[in-house]
Amino acid sequence: MTNILVTGGAGFIGSNFIKHMIKRYPQYHIINVDALTYAGNLENLLDISKEANHTFIRADIRDRNKIEEIFTNNDISFVVNFAAETHVDRSIVDPEIFLTTNILGTQILLDTAKKHWSKRRDDKYCKEYITGVKFLQVSTDEVYGALGANGKFIETMPLQPNSPYSASKASADLFVRAYFETFGLPVNITRCSNNYGPNQFPEKLIPLIVNNCLNDKELPVYGDGMQIRDWLHVSDHCSAIDCVLHNGKSGEIYNIGGNNERTNIEIVRLIISFLGKSDSLIKYVKDRPGHDRRYAIDNTKITSQLGWKPELSFEQGMKNTIEWYLHNAKWIGNIVSGEYIEYYKKMY
């Protein structure tokens, strides 16, 4: 059985990816590693908790000894690294944890993967390393910086991060590249646009606005709300990572975008309209420092070279997402109350 290490697998995108892989590849064994910080929630994985090919291990990717133990005990073939601090606002308040988790944690994963990959490479009886060992770093379009009114991010653009969060992700990407160039470790980097969908932590725009609408609370909008993002449903993101994991050329970077540019205020008003609320709930607040004005992904490389394309329309994806939050009020309530953290602390 092929063992795939997924780090950050209790978070929003990681948990959706694990469910995608469990459903599509029953012959794979998923080793799910998560530190269960505030954004890691095992409730995201309740529907697969009893699957025989899914194992959860509570661990921090900064713990070198624990990561070494996991590799040694599980004969890891693939690594998909979702583990990261991701919220820009939090990175402005406390940059240090972004440095240690996103950069040092990634380097520890790379170093351990390299060590075990080298053993396979040098074993004349083991040919799996040729096609079956890869380190996939899940990154973000924010490493490119901000765009003007025109143009899109392409993979060859220089990295110009504007927040501590994006700077930490850009640094991690460069370490991944260095391990390919220096040591030959098979790697890929994916850079995605803004994700949305079920199980997203409610500090992010869409679940925050949905939850506040449901509770008739103010809807905070930074600045004039005209910041533009390209929105990608998490299910399409997961299928793209799957595609790169199996078909991506070693050493290559692939941009993953949904071809759905929308302003933040458009998103807010769409949710208000869907839920039958009033625009009077909108409250414009002071813009955050270094707030990038526009992101847009050119996904030509992954679509033309690997044959992937997003399948879910923005309209249908938003409808599905809002309805999911409407039907999962208990999930949101547990997060807002912090109950999920206390529950899993007792278990792990």
Secondary structure, DSSP 8 states (H G I E B T S, - for coil): -EEEEEETTTSHHHHHHHHHHHHH-TTEEEEEEE---TT--GGGGGGGTT-TTEEEEE--TT-HHHHHHHHHHHT--EEEE------HHHHHH-HHHHIIIIIIIHHHHHHHHHHHHHHHHH-TT--THHHH-EEEEEEEGGGG----SS--B-TTS-----SHHHHHHHHHHHHHHHHHHHH---EEEEEE-EEESTT--TTSHHHHHHHHHHTT--EEEETTS--EEEEEEHHHHHHHHHHHHHH--TT-EEEE--S-EEEHHHHHHHHHHHHT--GGGEEEE---TT---B--B--HHHHHHH-----S-HHHHHHHHHHHHHH-HHHHHHHHHTHHHHHHHHH-
